[in-house]
Amino acid sequence: MKTKLTVNNNGSLKIEGEFTIVDPQGNEYNLQGREVVSVCRCGLSQNKPFCDGSHKGHFEHNAVAFDLPPRKV
């Protein structure tokens, strides 16, 4: 399955499909076979980089897709 990243309203980034998550040194997180995880983007999770729901009531962002400006050359 193609990897899909969903930006949730007022919350996490949901990743689905085949993917790996690594730390800055390239060490892979053991996802225990999960094909869906949520990654924290509010900074409040006690389980970073993964979401634990701590954002509820503390993080506001209405996710609406838009076009990025052209790449700089």
N, C-alpha and C positions, 0 to 999 in steps of 0.2 A: 504494500500500500504506500502510495506517495505520502510524504510527510506533510502535515497540515498544522499550521500555527494559528490559533484563534486568540485575538485580543478581546478579553471579556470586559464588559462594562463594569466599572468600579471593582476590578479584581485582577486576577492572574492572567498569565499567558498559558493557554492550554495547547500541549503538543501531542499530536496523534500520529501514528504510523510507525515506520522503522526509523529509529534515530538513536544516537548516543549523546550523552552529556558528559563533558570533561571539565576538569578544573584547569587553572592557568598552566599547570605543568603537564597537561595532557593525560592525567590519570582519569580513568573512566569511572563514573558513579555506577554502582551495581543497582540497576533498576528492578531486579528480581523478575524479569520477564514482562514488565509492564509495557503496554503499547500506548498508554495515555498517561500523561503526568501534567500537573499544573506547576508553573514556575512563578515564584513571588516577584512582583514588580513594585510593591509598596514599601518594602524594606522592614516590615514589622514581623514577619514570620520568625518563629523560633526554630524552624526547620529549613532555613535557607540552604540552597537556592530554591527549595520547593515551597509551595504555598501551604499554609496550615489554617487559612481562613481568618487570620488576625486582621486583615484589611477591612472587614465588615464594619461599616460606620466610620471609618477613618481614612478612606481613600476614594476620591471621586474622579472618574474619567469616563466620559461617554465615548465609546469606541465607534468611530465612523470612518470608513475607508476613504482615502483621498489619493490623488496622484502626487508623487514626489516631483520636485522640480527636476529639470534635465541634469544629468551628471555633468560635473565640471571636468573639463579636459585639460 
